[in-house]
Amino acid sequence: MVFRLRPILRWALGGLIFLWGMIFLALLWQREAIPARTYLSVIFFIVLFALVLVFYNGLTITADAYGVTYRGLVSFRNYPYESMIEVEVRPGLTGLVSYDVFTRMGCLHFSSFIEGHRRLLAVITERAKLEPDGRRKR
């Protein structure tokens, strides 16, 4: 099973890049003197949203029979189910849910930005033999 960023978030980030690009073009079209810091601010937002889109677009979490593989923009980690010790679920104020899977090899973190995050949590708790509260079964 492969888990990626929700498509609506990709579209939203693409829309923000387009919006700031249009703002940049509108500034270039103006005949008035516009301070350089205004251009730099708009370029900052274009670059920021483009970097966030590139980061999240490259994020893939794969769950197979052997474990969970996290592939980020510059990282690649494999977490076998046997190494998983505990799962911590933290709901946020805005409805965003964060998941921390503590393993002997480090921490695997993902959030509800990932499509199918609840199914991924269910696969992890079932295959790693964790209790519903996230602790390892004795």
Buried (B, 14 or more C-beta within 10 A) or exposed (E): EEBBBBEEBBEEBBEBBEEBBEBBEEBEEEEEEEEEEEEEBBEEBBEEBBEBBEBBBBBBBBBEEEBBBBBEEEEEBBBBBEBBEBBBBEEEEEEEBBBBBBBEEEEBEBEBBBBBBEEBBEBBBEBBEBEEEBEEEE
